[in-house]
């Protein structure tokens, strides 16, 4: 698989808020927006907005790329 050629490969996890890190971790675990919303007591639109913001901050095109980025982080939250 080709390596990420977007700015994301250098973006530290600290570029995200704590809630965004948690959401990114749940995306990396394969949860849907609805499942994330239920787990974090948020609305689905709020989760969708957060994911769009995360993708924008990291310069990533898709949630799959987000999951890959998250899993490559050396100090990702437990």
Helices and strands as residue ranges (DSSP letters): G 7-10, G 13-15, H 18-28, H 33-40, H 44-58, H 63-71
